Amino acid sequence: MLLGHVSFQLLGIVPGIPSFVLRALSTQGPLGVDLFFLLSGMIISYNYADRFDRVSATAWLQFLWLRFARLYPVHFVLLLLYLGVVGASTLLRLQMDSPDKYTSGFFLANLLMVHGWTLPTRASWNGVAWSISCEWLAYLAFPLLCLTPVYRLRTLPCTLALVAVLLGMSWLCQCLPWDNPINFGIPRIVAEFVAGACLFNLYSRRAYAGWNWSWIMPLAVVGLAAGVVGTMRLGVWGFWVTPLMAVILLGAAYGRGAAPQFLSTRVMLFLGRVSYSIYMVHMFCLHAVNKCCHVRPGSWPGLKLALLVFGYVGCTLLVATVCYYTVEVPSRHFLRRIWPASPRRSCAYPSRQ
């Protein structure tokens, strides 16, 4: 998502930019959220599905508290930062970009993390937080998902259900008359979180574990890139490539091939730890760099352009690291001490084909 938004910035700054790669990143960068929704459904199922094999209000509330501790502190701090900027702009009589995004009604909805629950979904205040709101909706409904047969489907029905729900979501989004991928927040989180649960079921059964993932993973990545290019050429939404994302996630879960090894390096592990903070602060940092450097269309040629990209990325990584160590980790530990997690039971779902 950071690369996508940086690419979008560059498209506006460099007149007549010819780079197809930059256009692909800027238009298809939102697919990073779809990967996040898929991964979230898989990881949440792995960690918590065995706690909801029966109805329990206590387990549900404790689960919500743990997820609240994970999501809310960083979201709240960024919301306060934007409030400070909007307040200062009002006092100094400066014009905000898209002032309709910074209303009191949207602020209250962001405060309650319900701002992404509309159709079409709209971005407001910290624009990227719409996906966190959708994620919170998935957490609220997660115990109900655990009562469905999704975790008990055998390999073939589970695979078919996974593909069907992703392609059905893609078709629905293609039919809806909206022009921004953000607008499809609810269909995306519902379908992709369920598909992530199907991925966990397949993984717990060791489905397809014997396949040659060392070859399948690179082919899936190439297919994903080709699919992204193809959807651009055809002028359709990139959501059609989400089944290939599911293939890549399952292969990564089995830890086969070069990709999982690369993701296990120190740098990638660190970036993985701070990824939530990176996601939440990166738009704030882009806006800050633009304002501080007085960036305008056509004003950053050559070497200045490279320095600008370095400024975008460097500022984001620095602020995200500070946010991780001063907000995300301390607040999560503090809130989890108030209501600590129950000991995890062994997985109730079978590991068989």
N, C-alpha and C positions, 0 to 999 in steps of 0.2 A: 504494500500500500504506500509506503514511503517513496519507493521508486516511481510508482504510478503518479503520485501527486507532484513529485519533483519534475517528472516528464511533462505533466500538464502545465506547470509553471514555465518550463522552457519553451513549450509550444507558443505561449503567449508572449515570450520575451524575444525570441529569435524570429524575425519576419521570414515567411516562406521556407521554414525549416523542411528539408527533404527527407529526414530520417524516418523510415518506416518503423524502426524499432521504438523510437520515442513515441510515435503515434500509437503503436500497439500497447506500450506500457501505460500510456495515459488513458486510453479507451478501455483496455481490458484489465487494468490494474485492480478494479473492484473485485475481480475474481479471487483476490487474496482473502476477502471476507468469506467467500464461499468455502475456501479451504479451511478457514478458521471454524466455521459452523460445522463442517464435517468432522474435523478433528475434535471439536468440543463434544459433539454427540458421542464419539468413540471413547474419549478419555473420561467423561463424566459417567458413562455406562460402566467403564472398567473400574472406576473407583467407588461407585455408589449403587449400582443396580442391585447388588445382592442385599442391600438394606431395605429394599422395597418389594420383597416377594410377598408381603402382606401389608394391609393398610395400617399405617401408624402415624398419627398426627405429630407425635414427639420426634420421630425420625425425620419427618418432612420439615418441621420447623428448624431442627438442628442442621439439616442439609442446607436450607435457605440461609441460615445464619453464616455457615461456612462459606457459601458462595458470595454472600453480601460482603463478608470480610475480604474476599478476594477482589471483588469488582469496585465496591463503592468508594473507598478512601481516595484512590487516584482520580476517579470520576468527580468526586466532590471538590477536590483541590483544583482541578482544571476548571471546573465550573466557577469557582471563586476567582480564579485568575481572569477568566473572561469577564466576570462581573466587574472586577476592578478596572479592566481596560475600557469596558463600555461606560462605566461611571466616570472615568477620567476623560474620555472622549466627550461625554455630555457636558462636563464642567468646562472643558476647553473649547467647546463648540466645534469639535472636529467631526467630519463625516465618516461614519462607519460603512464599510462595504456590506451590502445586503442588510440594512438595518431591520428589515422585517423578521430576521432570524433571531433578534435579541429582545423579544417582548417579554413582559412579566409572566404571561400565560405559558410561554415556552420555558421560561426559567423554572416555574413551579413543576411543570411536567418533567423537566430534566432532573430536578431535585428528587422527584419520586421515581425516577427511572422508568417512566411510562411514555416518554415522548416518541418512542419508535413503534408504538402500538396502533398506528393509524394506517389506513389504506387510502391513498398512497402514503408511504412513509416519507417524512420530511426531515431534513437535517436542520438543527438549530443549535445556537451557542457553540459548544465544542462539537463541530459538525460530525466528526467520526463516531461520537458516542451513540448514534442511532443504533449501531450494531450491538452495543452493550445493553441497551434497553431491550432489544429483541432477544438477546441471550438470557436476560433476566426473565423474560416471559417463558422461555424454554425451561428454565429452572423451576418456575412455578408449576409447570405442567409435567415435569419429569416423573413424579410418582405415578401419575396416570399412565404414562407411557410404559412404566414397568409392569403394570397390570395387564397390558396387552400381550399377545403371543409373540411379539417381535423378537424376544430373546430366546424363544423356544423353537423357532422355525429351524428346520433342517437346512442343510447347505444349499441345495438347489432352490427351494422356495425363498430362502433368505436372499440369495443372490438376485433372483428375479424381482423380489420386492424392492431391493436397493436400487436396481436399474430403473424400475418402473416409477418409483417415487421421484427420482432425479429427472428423468425425461418428462414426466408429467408436470413437474414444476417448471421446467424449461419451456414446455409448450404453453402452459398457462401464462407465464411472463411474456411470451411472444405475442399472445393474443390480447393482453391488456394494453390500453392506449397510453401508457406512460413513457416518458422519454429519458428517464434517469434511472440507473440500476438501483439507486438508493430507494426509489419508490416501491420496490418489490420486497421490502424487508420481511414482511410476515410470511409470504409464500416461501422465501428462501430459508428462513430459520426453521420453519415447520418441516419442510422436506429434507433439508440437509442435516438437521439434528436427528431425525428418524433414520436417515441413511447412515449416519455415524453410529447409531445404535445397532443397525444391521452389520456394520463393519466389526463392531465389538463381538457380536454373536459369531460371525465367521472366524474371527481371531481366536475366540475362546474354544471353538471346535477344531482349531488348527486346519480349517478349510483351506485348501490349495497350498498348504505349507510345503508340500513336496515339489511344487513347480520350480522351474529355474528362474528365480527372481533376479539373478545377476544379469540375465538378458531381458526379462520382462520389464524391469524398472527403466532402463534406458529407452526401450521402445515406447513405453508409456509416456515418458517425458517428451520424446520426439513427437509422439502422437498428440500430446497436449499442446505443444507449440504449434504444430500444423493445424490443429483444430482452432486455436485462437486466431491464427492468420486466416483460416477459412471462414470463420464467422465474421471477421472484419470485412473480408472481400464480399461476402454475401449480404452484409448489412443486417445481420441478426445478432441477438444477444449471445454473449459468450457462455451462458449457463449450460449450453448443450455439451460442454466438455467436462462437466462435473463428474460423470462416471469414470473418466480417466483419472481424475483427482483421487477418487475412491480407490482405484487400483494402486496408485502410487502410495497412498497412506497404508494400505494393507501390506504392501511389500516392505515399506519402511518399518512397520510393526514387527515383521519377521526378521529384520536386521540383516537382510541379504544384500550383497552388492556394494558398490563404492559409495552410493548416496548415504546410506546409514552411517558408514564410517566417517564420511565428511561431516555429517551432522553431529558426530560424537567428538569432534575436535574441541579444544578449549575455547576458541573464539566463538564457534557456533553454539556451544553450550551456554556461554555467557550471553550471547545475543538472544538465545531462547529464554533465559531467565528474565531479561529486561524487555522482552518483546511486547508485553502488555503496556509498559510505560512508554516504549517507543511509539506504539500505535496511538496512545492517548495524547501524547505531547506533540506529535510531528506536525499537525496542522497549525498549532499555536506557534511553533518555531518557524514554519514557513512564512506565516503572516508577519512575525517579528522581524525576520531577516529582510523581507520585502520592504517593510516600513523603514527599518534602520538604514538600509542601503539605497532607499529611494528608487527601487526597481520599477522601471517602466518599459512597455513594449519597445523593442528595437534598441535598447540602450546598453546591452551587455554583449558585445562581440568578443570573439577570440579568447584570449587568456582570461579576461574578466569573467567570461561565462564559466570556465572551469573553476575559478575561485568561488563563483556564486554557488555552484553545485556542491563544492567542498564545504562552503558555509552552511548550506541547507543541511547536509548530512551530518557534519561535525556538530553543529548546534543541537540537532535532534538527539544524537547519541550522548552528548554531554548532559543535556537537560534530563533525558530519560534515565541516565545512570544516577544522577542526583535524586531524581524522583523515586527511583527504585530503592535506594538505600535510606532515604530520609522520610518517605511517605509509605510506599507500598509494603516493604518488609516490616517496619516497626508497627504500623497500624494493623496489619494482618495478624502478627503475633499477639498484639494486645487484645484484639477482638476475639481471637481463638482461645485465649486464656479465660475469657469470660464464660464461654460455652465450649469446652474442648470436645474434639471428635470422639465418638465411641470407637472401641476397638473394632477393626474390620474383620468380618467373618470371611471364611473361605468362600470362593465364588460358587454360587448355587447353580450355575449354568454348565452344561456338560461340555467336555473337551473331546468330542468325537465327530466323525464325519457324518 
